[in-house]
Amino acid sequence: MDNISLLLEGFATAFQPQYLLFAFLGVLVGTAVGVLPGIGPAMTVALLLPLTYTLDPTAALITFAGIYYGGMYGGSTTSILLNTPGESASIITAIEGNKMARMGRAATALATAAIGSFIAGTIATIGLTLLAPVLAKFAVSLGPADYVALIVVAFITVGALLGSSVSRGMSSLGIGLFIGLIGTDLLSGQARYTMGLLPLADGIDVVLVAVGLFAVGETLYVAARLRHGSIPVTPVGGSWRHSMKREDWKRSWAPWLRGTVIGFPIGTIPAGGADVATFLSYAAEKKLSRHKKEFGHGAIEGVAGPESANNAAAAGVLVPLLTLGLPTTATAAIILTAFQSYGIQPGPRLFESQPQLVWALIASLYIGNVMLIVLNLPLVGMWAKVLRIPRPYLYAGIMTFAALGAYAVNFQTVDVFILLVIGVLGFFMRRYGYPVAPLVVGMILGPMGEEYLRKALQQSQGNVASLFLHPFAATAYAVLAVLIIGGLWLKRRRTRYEAALEQALTSEIAVVAAAETADLVPGHDAQHELDQRDRR
Amino acid sequence: MTNPTPGGLPSGSEGGPPPITKPSLAVAPPRTARRTGELVFALLVIALGVFALVGAFLIRVPAGARVGPTVFPIFVSVILLAAGVAVLVGVIRGHLGTPEESEDTDPDARTDWRTIAIILALLMAHLLLLEYIGWALAAALLFGGVAWALGNRRWWLGFAVGLVIGVLVQILFGELLGLSLPLGPVLGWLGPLI
């Protein structure tokens, strides 16, 4: 009951005009960067970290949370409308959403994605509201050894479960941990890996790493193989009000809820973030659907479910972030840095020490969701236009703001040089299939892990076994083992799944392309059926 | 997905070139060049691991510290070494990584090293010049240059847009954040206005 009054107080804070404005700016920027290829919420939050110098913590965190939520909404618009063959299978929503768009049902796909995101986001935020305080109360009793266990779990799941190759994920994590080590050790005052260079004495700033990897690395990667010619954006066509027919509602509501139920817990446990959730939801919908034949040809369930799962998982990720100080995605890791730059350490004590801030932040998530559905349903046409920004300008802008962000860290050009070096690293990592998110998480979580490890060992007089003997820590390691086995099994299934889908899609694209050039009515059965149903 | 299926490698290729996992749809760069690149990267990860390990023993441990500043670095070195070796072995056995997919890339295109070099040179020029010619001009150079390198046909427009962005950012930064980016000689007269 007490929490409800705290939440109401949070709403009172979040409804103040200036905080509403920051929430709106956050979701607006978030949707924009979600829509635009080449940038994402992680990089945007990193670029905006200097805001923490001037804004009060509540305003900055509300903005960042808005960007985080907004990025999730915007991403679906891109995967549905941007019609670039070959890419489709990598984002689950794109498989069905893109097909629907090509059949002229783009508005329906966008609507079911946006409404699903709203429902899932809201339910998951309710879940966060209820779960977080309870978990925080429990987490107060955790000792350093338990935190070591949690951080190890996060390392392994983020490193091994993200991306397509376990060894590459762990390499990326290792590089991140190493970058986190560079600088002066806080406990002993010793310089580590600075090679006597002054700019390295304070360590490498998170902004440089995140922006270098995500902005410069991505720009170089795109520059290497830029897709020239016009940008194949499918027109939205029609307003959303008329696009969702009764049949569409009937087929969407259950996947929305199922997606939420699948996504939220997966986001909460450190199990590789939203990717796994969207895939599981897709698989579940395919299994349960009465329209199995439509899957792969534009089944609405395949958009509604995964999109909801995605947003629910995004909200779930905030639970360990706020209650344990444990980020499991790159964006969450950078939001953690924002907290730290105010001297606030998220964790079990956060709800006691900063109740106003936390509850205002949670309240702003509800408000942000409402803003987002307005931004993404009636105004989706605007985002479709944003998607058409000429790529040379888009990437020129990304580079310019990346350089600005790097320079603004300390007003030293050497930082821009470090940015460049990390950008080159990011380019090669993408090229050779190393996921970059584990690097960011490793860099931010590494120093925390070291601190807890040393505390734990100090308490136990250097007895390593004690790290595993705490009941909670032991449980965590046991769960980790299960997660690894389950995760690897899932990944194998997913790879097979995607390979099959890819093949289906490529042949389909060929058929569609042939039909289009011959100016024929698309002749696919399922498509035909849908067309007819639309006309009714 | 050009992901090699674990285990199920065709055993037909005897003696000859490295086993080809399956005919992939998009073999952008020649496979050998890609393999070499992957090997080099894996070796660099291992080298970083060695560097981290050697470096860990060079960190001075203050007397009396039970858990000194070297424990965690050793742990990190082990991760780097183990993961690097695992990648290396995988590459040698023919398991290449899956290049990241991005909306704006064409998986069939050849790597355009020239554009990459130009963009890096522009960033380098930007950082070397910005304290002399001012941030706005350096930003215009970077923006216009990158847009041109990526195929912007109206190159002058790129530089003009870059200049507008540069001046706006310069003013916004000074006004809102109270942080002043270097103005440089050309825009020096703006100084008293901000």
Interface residues (C-beta under 8 A of the other chain):
Chain A: P37 G38 P50 Y53 T54 T78 L82 T84 G86 E87 A89 S90 S164 S165 V166 S167 R168 M170 S171 L173 G174 I175 L177 F178 L181 D185 L187 S188 G189 Q190 A191 R192 Y193 V216 E218 T219 L220 Y221 V222 A223 A224 R225 L226 R227 H228 P390 R391 P392 Y393 Y395 A396 G397 M399 T400 A403 L404 Y407 A408 F411 T413 V416 F417 L419 L420 G423 V424 F427 F428 R430 R431 Y432 G433 Y434 G446 G449 E450 L453 R454 L457 Q458 Q461 G462 R492 T495 R496 E498 A499 E502 T506
Chain B: M1 N3 T5 P6 L25 A26 A28 G37 E38 F41 A42 V45 L48 G49 A52 G55 I59 R60 V61 P62 A65 R66 V67 G68 P69 V71 F72 P73 V76 I79 L80 A82 A83 G84 A86 V87 G90 H95 L96 G97 T98 P99 E100 E101 S102 E103 D104 T105 D106 P107 A109 R110 T111 D112 W113 T115 I116 I119 L120 L122 L123 M124 H126 L127 L128 L130 E131 W135 A139 L142 F143 G144 G145 V146 A147 W148 A149 L150 G151 N152 G158 V161 G162 I165 G166 V169 F173 L176 L177 G178 L179 L181
